[in-house]
Amino acid sequence: MKRFQNTVTLVTGGNRGIGRAIALRLASEGGKIILFGRKEEDNKAVENEILHTFGTEVQSCAVDVSSESSVKKGVEEALSRFGRVDVLINNAGICRLSTPFEKIRREDWDETLSVNLYGMIYVTRLLIPELRKKGGKIINIASLAGEVGGIATSADYVASKAALQGITRSLARELGPYHINVNAIAPGFVRTQMTEKMSINLSSIPLRQVAEPEDIAAAAAFLASDDARLITGTTLDVNGGLYMN
């Protein structure tokens, strides 16, 4: 099935983990892919993987989403190549493991918020004018941590992900009249480089499973597709039942 054959998707943080899995999933269904990531070598690895496995059009851009100028340059490159973006996946993020609140330094807050929150803001506001032309999808990768106050993560990460969910609802109301769906996905524990140092108690998860990046990619593919055309302003929890809203 080629649900995304005529779509262009931009994935931030697309060179590893959840972002890579989302890029591969949408490419497998015919989508053209734009990858934003800080490390050019990692970007090229995923770009080549997509080209050789699926043969779809793909472009990687060395972008630091915490830098507004870097984001602007990347968006300009992407639009110059493809002329449009239909789906935006705001996935880029960093995570700090549990640290007492009073020991989280100002520079820690600045670093986390600049990537997890302002990165989403910079990319999204540059692409809204493009999405308004024909409609489209925005999907923000939030976190279980933002819903429950964190389990193995610090308050800076929790705050950034909770903010993403609030912005998701705000943008859904604002952009709905332009046929732009805005949703979030809140993963629980996912087997990535970001979580490999965490101690995960499987007995706390009703399904007794840790998610794979491909599980989050499947949720993103659903929300990016026409099957979710009337879903907006929601957070899709993908956590094995660890959190039930």
N, C-alpha and C positions, 0 to 999 in steps of 0.2 A: 504494500500500500504506500502510495506516494502523496501523503497528505500535504506536504510542504513543498511540492515541486515548484510552485510559483511564488515562493516566499523568500525573503532575506531576513535572517535572524542575526542579531548582534548579541554575543555572550561575553560579559565581562568576567575576568578571572577564568577564562576559557581554556587555560593550558594545563589544568590538572584537576583531580578530584571531581566534584559535582559539575563544575563548569565544563570540563572535558567530556564527561558522560552526556551532558545535555547537548553539546555540539555534535557529538557522534550520533546520538539518537535522532536528532532532527535532520542531520545529513543523510542518515540511513533511509529517511523517508523523502529524500529528494530536495531538501532545503539547501539554499545557499547560505554560507556561514561566514560571519565576521568574528574574529577572536580578538579580544583585548586582554593583554597580560603584560606584566612588567618584564619578564625574562624572554628575550627574543629567541633564545635557543629552545626553550620549552614551547613557545608559540609555534615555531617552525616544525617541531616534532609532531604536534597535533595537526597542524596544517597538512603535513605530508601524509599522516595517517588517514585523514579524511580523503585526500586526493587519491591515494592508492587503494583505499578500501571501497569508496563509494563513487569516486569520479565526479563529485559535485564541485561547483565553484566555491572557493574559500579564500579568504584573505586574513592574515594575522597582522596585528598592529601592536608595536611595543608601546603600551600606554600604562601610565601610573594614574589610576583613577582618583588618587588623592590630590592630583595636580590639575587644576582647571585648564591650564594652558595645554597640558599633555592630552587631556580628554578632547579639547577643541581640535587639536591637530589630528587625533585619531578619527574623530567623527567626520572631519573634512575628507580624510583619505578614504574612508569607507563609502561616503556618499559619492565621491568622485569615481570610485570603481563600480558601485552597484546602482547609484542613482536614487536609492530609497532604502528604508528599513521598515519591515512589517512587524517584526517581533523583537522586543528588547528584553533580555534576561539580565537583570541586575544581580549578579552572583558574587562578584569580587568581595572578599572579606578576610579579615584576620581575627584570630581568637586568642585570648589570654586565659590560661587556666586559673582556677580559683586562687584569688589573692584577697586578703582582708581589705575592706573598703578603704581604711585609712592609710593603707600602704600602696594604693594605686596612685602613681605620680601624675602630675599635670600632663607631662609629656606622653604618658601612657594613654590618658583620656584623648589627647589630641591625635595620637597615631590611630587609635581604634576608630574614633568618630570620623576622621578624615577619609579612611578607606571605606568603612562599612556604611556610613551615612552620607557624608558629603560626596563620596564617589558616585553613589546612586543619584544624588541631586544633580551633580554636574552633567552626567550622561543623559539623564532623563529630560532635563529642561532644554538641552540642545536638540533632542530628537522629537519633542512634542510637536513643533511646527511641521515636521515631516509626517508624523503619524496622523495629524489632523487632516491631511489632504485626502486620505482614503480609508482612515481607520486602521486599527491594528491591535496588538497585544503588548502589555507590559507585565512582566512577572518578576517579582522581587523575592529573592531567597532570604527569608527571615530565619527564625529558629525557635525551637521549643523553649530555649532559654528566655526569650522575650515574653513568653506566656506564663511561665512558672517562676520567674525570678532567677533562673540559672540552676543547674545541678552541679556541673563541674567547671563552670566558667565564672569570670569576674563581672563586677557590676558595669564596667565600661562596655563589655560585649553585650550584656543583657540590655543596657540602655539603647545601644545602637540598633539592636534587632527589634525591640519594642517600638522604637521610632519608625522603623520600616513599615510595620503593620499599620500604624496610625496614618502615615503618609499614603499607604496603599488605599485606605478607605477614602481619604480626602481626594486623591487623584481620581478614584473611580467615580465620585460624584461630579467632579469638575469636567472630566473628559468623556463621560458617558454620552453626552449629546453628539460627540464627534465619532461615535462608534468605536471607541477605544476601550477595551476591557483591561482593567488593572486588578491583578490578584497577587497574592503572596503564597509561598510554600514554606511551611515551618518543619524542617527535618528535626528528628530527634538525634540519636546517635547514628552516625554514618561512618562506615569504614573508609577513612581517608587519612592523609598525612596529618591533617589537623587534629584528629582524634586518637592517633596511635599511642599517645602517651597517657590517655585517660584510662582509668580503671572503671570498667563497665560491669554492672551487676545485672546479668541477664534475667535473674528472677524478678527484677522490678519491671520488666517489660512483659505485658500479657502474651504477646506472640513469641516471646523468648528468642528474638532475632534482632541483630543489629542490621540496619539498612545498608545496602550497597549504593554507590553513586548512581547506578542504573535505576534504582527504585525512585530516586528523586527525578531523574531524567524522564521516566515514564509519566510522572505527575506533571512535569513541565510540558511534555508533548501533548498531554490532554488539554491543559489550560491554553496552550498555543493554538490548538486546533479549532475548527468550526464546531466540534462537538460541545465546546464550552462557550458558545456564542452568547448565551444569556447569563453567564456567571461573571460577576464583577464585584469588587470590594470584599472579597472573601480571603480567608487564609486556609489553605488545604494542609492539614496536619498529616505528616508521613512519619510516624514514629513507633509503629508496632503496638499502639495502644497505651504508650507510656503517659500520654496526656490525652484526656477525652474532654472536649469542650461541650 
